[in-house]
Amino acid sequence: MKNKIMYWLTGVICLLAGSIVGVSQADEIKSPLPVIKEGTLANGLRYTLVPLEGAKTRVDIRLIVDVGSIDENDNESGVAHMVEHMVFRATDTFPQGVGTELHKQGWVRAQHYNAMTNYERTMYMMSPPKGNRDLGATLQALSQMTGHAKLLQSDLDDERKIILEEWRGKLGVAERMNQQRVQAIRHDSRYPSRPTIGTEASINETPARVLQDFYQRWYRPSNMRLMIIGDITPADAERDIQRYFAPLPDVAVPAQDYYEPLLKPRLKVARLQDSQSGSSQVSFVYRFNDKDAFGQSEYRHRLLTQITMSAVTRQVRRQQAELPQDASSLVVRKSDIGKTTAALGFFANVMPGGHDVALSAVLKEIERLKRYPLNEQDITEITSDIREVAQRMSDTPETREFADWVQQLTIVWQQDRPYVGSQQRGKDALEALDTITVEDVNRHLQRWLASPDTLVQFSVPGATPFTLPKPDAIIKLQKQWTVATLTPLQVEKEKIIPELPSVTQSGKRTAVKTFAAQKVEQWQLSNGDRVVWLRVPEAGKKVYLTATSQAGFMADTLNPWQAQLASQLVNQSGPATWSGEALSNWKKEKTLSLSIDQGADQLTVSGTAPTDQLASLFGLYRELNVAPGIDPDVMKESMMSLARQKANDDQSVSGKRTSEITKLRFGGPTWQQPDIAELKHVSAPALLSQWHKAAVAPVTYYLIADMPAAQLLPQVERYLATIPRQPASDVKSHLALPGKREATSAINIEPRADILTWSFTPHMWTPQAAVQVSIARNIASKYLKTSLRDDALGIYRMRVDSELEDKKQRIETEVSFTSAPERAQELWTLAEQAFAELPSKITQQDVDEQKAQFIRAEKGRQSDLTTIQRRLLLSYRHYDDPRYLSSVSKLADSITLEGVRGMSAKIYNSDNRVLYIALPQEVKE
């Protein structure tokens, strides 16, 4: 039942938002439900004050201006977003720029301040580095930004370079396909013609006076909302709000009556296709007014919608059994497409060439839903699950950590709704549930399915030819199904909870080694395997298992692509004769998890279970080793997905880019990808043969469990020590080649350059060195971004990854960013220069700030079982004992100015560097 509860809590997030609190960090204090104070200034600005106990001087300040790209006039494309950037520049009080002033005070972009713009709103987010001591200064900055921004042409000429790079960075197949979806699903509304980022032309050409007009029209107190959360005294906060915001003039803003798509009876047909997209899907969508609650409360309406969607989702999943061979994964989704307008869609994945057949199948299942009521047992179970959660919420006083309060309050505040505590939400849900009947749920669904505004979408992969059917042809097909004989909806089959076979034989523990200081025992087993058992109270009443072996897909005896596919299918199918659904049911019944991950050089199986399900966890692991199976349905779905992906990769830019980079870095692929014919002809027995070869390699088990050896040992000897083993095969190495190489390829469809570079420096792994690399990486990222964004105005974002790879004994660094094509080489030269100057630029303050952050994070990590487990594995990999666990408390000692400067000189190595620049394709005459 626990898994069900978690599912429904997630499903009714808008109604029962945040009823689950995450795991606390060791030093976090939970605050009770605060007394929230709301007010309105004479000029119309509304504010919400949330004083939190235990916030430890922390404050979070957010200001929303209720304006977004949908409010732009035809000559203002992207202006809402441009204004968001520009208000951080010159204002009356800060002529050099608000952002410049914040940086002088030690603020860091994206850490202490940020902003975002979407269709409907612009939000400014502030988290002052000095907490509540900076509250007045923060409010002053926000009032300057939202009431006194100058929006100078000279500033815009500089800032548009950054905005253009933000636009450039968003370009790609995902953005193109998303725009096609918006145009289809939100047709006959402003949304398709109001992309938030604007266009290249509007970013380059819009003058400052257009921004000034927009700012004067919309940035008014009556169109703003302010929220302050944290360690505050409401009276003091109100005085600051009055001081900085009350002088702003009260000016009315224009009416905003254009959020909704125009609904009318019709069937629209749309094609979603891009040369770089592998999506192959068909969908039928209903559009309707979702706020017509027929006199019922909004809360009841949303709860009824949640129950209805959950019941439909269950039923549609069962109806997948009716799909033809070319279609799979029938799902239903509902989303808002306006403030009061929603869309309900039925989607099926399709093999290329099977769209017409799949559409007919989707229409058939929709007609079946119109004709027959939803399963009453489903509705009863769903309602019962929500009731159980609501009861628990109503009985439990609400307490949260600071970050959780910020997240939960912001969700509701953004929607301009008052926050209702979880206890009250639970009581409201219990009251509303008493009024919702099975008949109400069915009427709710039928109202959606009777909506006359409909849409059919065909997602066609790559350049596959496809003739779009006419609306009349689809309507004719619909009518055929309305008069066809259809069997009732599929009923829930009796849930199969399979049983694992009993294991009567038993192996032996043949040797024991104790490491008392680390609370670790090491056991040798009679089959050659080894158990490393860490007993710590943090494990509570659960067992944590990680099993590793030298059985990566690059082992000499394996076919790499078949081995990877086999491990994925076994992971989803379970033991022989089980189905994927049965495996899922069994795991839920036992409240355990177990998953397989096969890398190039290692096979890892990870799982957790309650201590009373230890035998189940070990038993499942054993069966996956000795008697695994592959469910035909699981294999069908996977092979369809792989075939679609392969067809797209063969002709896509991303596929070509991957091939060119692999050749540049490694000299060529280390294993051959399968072609379509090989994918079609591979069989389950062949894949199981690959899995068996991998599964027999000797294993080291890392167990974290707080239980007596007398309980653990018998299960280890029965289930783990009896698994047959054979010597592990050698694994082919897959290392980037040394040397300096670079390539430029004119393959991008988008008007941008992608700059990617990889570097490595040989270095022996130690915990201290790994920490120094991570600190040097963080500081390097700051200086590179300052150089390329703030100084050169050449990029919007950059990714800098650097890690001391313990298996390879190398510091591996990857840097990537996008830019204007003509500036690619110039900006890369600046990046190399920044790396070269890094050791001399790093200051004691840089190191002290990073060290303080590391120490704060480490407090949580030292009680985090995932971290403990990873460090135990690292310790055995390098020392063959658990000594690393004893040294973690001193890791921060390695963060010194000298140590970090020294490591910063090694994270980029120009002698072992690969540079790849992708440029736009040449325009053919």
Buried (B, 14 or more C-beta within 10 A) or exposed (E): EEEBBEBBBEBBBBBBBBBBBEEBBEEBBBBEBBEBBEBEBEBBBBBBBBBBEBBEBBBBBBBBBBBBBBBBEEEBBBBBBBBBBBBBBBBEEBEEBBBBBBBEBEBEBEEBBEBEBBBBBBBBBBBBBBBBEBBBBBBBBBBBBBBBBBBBEEBBEEBBBBBBBBBBBBBBBEBBBBBBBBBBBBBBBBBBEBBBBBEBEBBEEBEBEBBBBBBEBBBBBBBBBBBBBBBBEBEEBBEBBBEBBEEBEEBEBEEBEEBBBEBEEEBBBBBBBBBBBBBBBBBBBBBBEBEEBEEBEEBBBBBBBBBBBBBBBBBBBBBBEBBBEBBBBBBBEBEEBBEEBBBBBBBBBBBBEBBBBBBBBBBBBBBBBBEBBBBEEBBEBBBBBBBBBBBBBBEEEBBBBBEBBBBBBBBBBBEEEEBBBBBBBBBBBBBBBEEBEBEBBBEBBBBBBEBEBBBBBBBBBBEBEBEBBEBEEBEEBBEEBEEEEBEEBBEEEEEEEBEBEEBEEEBBBEEEEEBEEBBBBBBBBBBBBBBBBBBBEBBEEBBBBBBBBBBBBBBEBBBBBBBBBBBBBBBBBBBBEBBBBBBBBBBBBBBBEBEBEBBBBBBBBBBBBBBEBBBBBBBBBBBBBBBBBBBEBBBEBBBBBBBBBBBBBEBBBBBBBBBBBEEBBBEEEBBEBBEEEBBEEBEBEEBBBBBBBBBBBBBBBBBBBBBEBEEBBBBBBBBBBBBEBEEBBEBBEBEBEEEEBEEEBEBBBBBBBBBBBBBBBEBEBBBBBBBBBBBBBBBBBBBBBBBBBBEBBBBBBBEBEBBBBBEBEBBBBBBBBBBBBEBBBBBBEBBBEBBEEBBEBBEEEBBEBBBEBBEEEBEBBBBBBEBBBBBBBBBBBBEEBBBBBEBBEEBBEBBBBEBBBBBBBBBBBEEBBBBBBBBBBEEEE
